[in-house]
Structure formats: C-alpha cells, structure tokens
C-alpha cells in the first residue's frame, strides 16, 4: 500500500493494525528519535507509537507492513486546550450580545446564569466537544462558573459536565475547574465545601483531575491566597488562577501567586492564565516578576483570541459612538517568558459568547493568531509545544510522539510553519488510536444545529 503525495482522504476507511507513516515532518521538541529537523518515520502499531526512525527501515515493506508516504506533511500530537469556557460557549446563539469590556461581560453572563437549563447546557457543550474533537483536540480544561461555593452539588453546568466527561472519555478527555472570585474564599465553610466537591470529581484518580480555579481581579483581597493553597494541598487539587487580565501597571497580582507557589513548593500544580499586565509593565518590573514566576515553576497561559479582543477596547457596546482602535495588546510577554524556561501554553479561551464573538476551540488557529500577534519565529517548530506537550504536561497526560504514546495525531498537508499557519484548517486530518476519525466525527458541526436546539425554549 502506498499513498503519496499526502492524501489521507484516499486512505482505506480502516487502517491496518500496523503501518508506517513515512516522510512525516514533526517539530523536534515533540518527538524522540533522530536529532535535528527533517522528516521522520513513525511506526504505528495497535493504536500506539511503536518506533520513531529517520526513515522506514529496509525490508519493512517486504515484511508486509504498509508504508503511507506523507510527502513531508506535518504530524503533531493531538492538541491539549488548557483554557476554555464550555459553559459559556455559544451564548450568542442563545440571544446574548458581545461586549467589549471584561467586567461588563462578566456582569452580563452572571445575570444570565439563572436562565441556563441543563438541556441548553448539554446542547451548547455537546456542540463544543464535537467541534474540539474535529479540530484534533484530545484533552481540554474547561472552567465552570460557580455562583455558590456553599452548594455541595455545584452549579448545573458542573453536573452536566461531569456527565459529559464520562460520555466523552476516550474521545475528548475533560479536566474541570471551578471559576469564582477569590473573595468567595472568605467564608471558610463554603470554601471547604467547594474544595470537597471538586475533589470528589477526581473519581479516585481516573481521568484528568479537577482543579480549584479562582479569579484574582484588580484590587482583589490577596489575604485569601494562602487559603487557596491550603485547600489545594489538603484536597489534592491543582490551582488555576485567572489573574491580571488588565493593562493597569500599578496592579500586578501574579507576583503574589508566584511567591506563594514557590514557598509552598506548589508551582508544578499551579497555572496562571491571562497575566496581560506583564506586557504593560516597564522592563525592570516585568523582568523581576518573570524571574519570580520562573523560580516558582508555575505554568503561564496566554489567550490571544479573547485578550486581543477585550483589552484596551476603549469602550463597551453601550458607547459605540466612542470607539477607537486599540493601541495596546493583551498578550503576556511570551518571548521573555520562554527565555526564562517558564512553561507556556496558548489556549482557546472563550468562543462565541459575550467575552469574544468569534473563536472555535481550535488550538492550531490560536497558535496561528499568536504567531502573528507576538511575532513568533518558525511558530510550528519552536512553539507547537504550547498547544501540545506543555499543557499536556500540566494536565498529566501524553503530549509528545514517543514510543508507547497513543497514536492520537493531527496531520496537516503543510510542510513547514509558513504553510501550516497560513492555512491551519485546509486538509487537516485527525487520527485517534491510529485510525482516522469516522466521517460523522471528522466534520465540524453546523451552526444551524444550535438554531434547531431552540436553546431558550421554556422549560
């Protein structure tokens, strides 16, 4: 069997249990085997990577193992999306309007919580999971807005997501993280109830772990940070902070998080998303904070879609006549973070909701946007780890193409960064356990399905 040039669409519906992918272009940091750039050959056997070689060994074809020639096409590990909001996704289809101000969007969604039904949540989140799977995401972390930490059953979205996590196991693995402002930890009993509810979702260590997620807003009472670490240590939870999602240089809370993570030895289990203010600080203060973050060992997540949309907007939708072009970007300083060895990821963040009216849960598209916005050189070779191995390492699953890893792959006909990131969607194919997704899984769901779901029909 020989297929070349790259055309998985011409492959058989069912691939054999053992075959070679020849002339595969895999970013060097994402694989083992031959050193340096250049194509490699991957042996897939029983749904796993069985070998990574420079070329297909002589005699492989005569031994009866098919060779599929990729003609230099790119092969990536399946994506890990570390920062999403599935409970809010597609709220525009439910009738809400986009905002251009973070706190106006927060207030709008908070007021809308009471209208969310489990049927609506299943429809919107199910649509999102099918979208993520078709793009090639194998694991993602989603936040769950948590209005009442004292409620042991959690909000409706929590219950729906736990059910969907079981249903989607083996297709898209779900990590679940609370999202509430840090001042809600002031009530010790409620905070303990929240932590206990999150820990109970860890199902004895099966699947991706739940995490205690908190919003550290400008002016937030940082005296509750130690309680967050206390609860995480006691209940075995990771910590996930939305922090410094603003461009006001006098306020930088991430330093307090980094110092506590270092003091507690908890950096490997702490992640901070947004940190936009780092890009607005003077160089001396920025470098000092980045040094503290590097010493703590925590992971940073940059969210190019939502933060380019929300930051420095100049107005909300209520003041459309005062619009101006944004002057400052909402990206954290990724080059300076990488130079210090800080674990770094890009995430999808919001999609089609009041926080961001676009987005589609596609990590490769997020990397393509970041490559332009942050001027990433050779974005695929040097930065593809931000949507694969780096977030996967934090969530605790495989994110590199090494012997023994699942053959969960994203194939793209582009042979280098310029080709892949220019056309991130064109010709993409997704393999799970060494097999192409079935046609009904490989296609993106039609937005008209959300219309047919009638998201806001009376209960």
MIGUPA-946287 format. One record per residue (C-alpha): x, y, z. Coordinates in steps of 0.05 Angstrom, whole numbers, plus 5000, padded with zeros to 4 digits. Example, Ala and Ser with C-alpha at 12.3 -4.5 7.8 and 13.67 -1.06 7.14 Angstrom:
2
524649105156527349795143
This chain:
459
500050005000502950674980499751364985503551964961503452534958499652675023492452475015489352135076482652235042484751674995486751205051482450605066476750715115480150255164487750285171491549645188493749505259501049625240503650125189509050655177507951395167513851585124516652285109512952595168515153285190514653305266517253905307523653675340521453835412515253405403518552745386524052275405528751935355533352275305536252935327535253585289529953795238527953375179522552855165521952215205518351555200513251355253511250635264504050575288502149915320495749735356494050475364500750695394507350965370511950365365518150695335520851365312526351295260529751745209527051315152522950685144527850115157529949705097525649095089519549385124515249345061517448645045515648445116508548625099507949285137504549815094508150485086503951115079508151665048506352345077510952725028513553185083506753345113506553575186504653095241503053365310500853025374493453135388492153815418491153985491487054615504488454835574483855445580476655415554469755615579464955095552459255305599459155995566460555775495455555975441451556425487450956885427446656335395442356375459440957115447446457475485450658025452458158115453461358615500467858985492469359055565471458485611467358675672461258865631461558165600462357855670456158225694452158035632453657295639452557305715445557585704444357045651446256445696439156365722436656235651441455655638437854985636441254315635438254195566441354835539448054675571448153985541446654275472451854825475457354405508455953795465456754235403463354495431466053805445464453565375467954185349474154075391474553345371474153515296479754015303484253495335483753645410484653035454484253375523481754035547480654405612474254785620472255275674465555245708462455895734460955755808455856245836455155905905461155555935456955325994452554885949455454175954452153945889455454515849452054915794448054585738453954645689458254245737453253675738452453685663459953705651461253125698456152715659459252925593466252765618464152045627460752015560466652325523472151925557476851645505474952175454475952855488478552805560475653355604479153695662474154105703475954745741471755205784471555945769469656445822472857075851477956965905474057365956468956795958474056405999472856886057467456406082471655836108465955326110463655496039470855466014471754776044465154536013467654775945474354425952470953785975466153795916471953895867476053335899470152855895470252945819477152645814473951955814479651615850485051875803481651635739481852145682484252865686483953185754479353745776482454405799480854985844480255575797479856295822479256985791484357475821481658135796484858825805484159025877482458315899483658145973490157765968489657546041485556956016491156685971494256266028487355946040487155745966493855385973491655076039485454786007489254545946494454185988489253886035484653625980489853455927487653985877491454365824490855125827488655535767488456295770485356795723490057365742491858065718487058065659488158815651493359325628493959755691501359735710500659925784496659285795500358625785497758065829501357495795507657625836503857445900501556795868508556625844511656755912506656305948507355765896514955775907514455785983509455215984513154805931506754805891508955105825508354465785500954445803499555195792497555525728496156265714492156495654491957185621497257595660496358135607499158665654506058365646506158665576504559355602509859405657516559755649522159275633525159265702518759075738516758595683523458235687523158195763516257875761518257395706524257185747519557045806514956645761520756245733523256085803516255855824515655335768508455525751505555495681503256115644497656125593496756665541489856755509490857125443483657105419479857385478485257855504486558175436479058285433477758545503484058915524484759655510477959665476476460385495469060265504463459765513457659645467453760175504458560715478459360505406460061235385466461285425470160705392477560775378482860295351486359915407493460145419496059615467495858855460493058375511498757865505503457695561510857745541511657045514518757135487521457375553517656825590520556285544527556565551526956415626524555705616517555845640512555315619508055665569501555495534496555825487489155685498482655795461479056155519472056405502468256235438462156595411459956895477459757605506467357575520469257405449464457375389468956905348473556325364472355585350476255185402481955065353488755085386492355095319488555715298490356025365497655875352496956185282494056815312499456845366504856745313502657405280500857795342507057605382511757545321513656815334519456585290518155905259511855835300510855095287517854835301519155275362512255395391507854795375509354535446504755095472498654725446501154015457506653795506506754395553499254405570499153645568504653615620500654045668494353635659498252995666497752615601501952475539503553055493509552815452510552295398514851795436514851035437508950785476504851425468497851375437497751485362493052075372495352525315493653145275496053115203496753735161499053775089503454375104510754205108513254805149510655365192509155835135504655315101501255045163499955705198497656055135492255535123491255205191484654865170485954655099486853905091487453745165486253015185485452735255487552035278485551715343489051075365492051045296485351095259482251675221476151965255469651705227466452175176461052385226466452575276471352895228466653425203465354065242458154125267453754615231451855245269444655145246444254575296444355095352438355435319434754775317436454645390432055235409436655405467431955845505425355475498421155485562422454905610
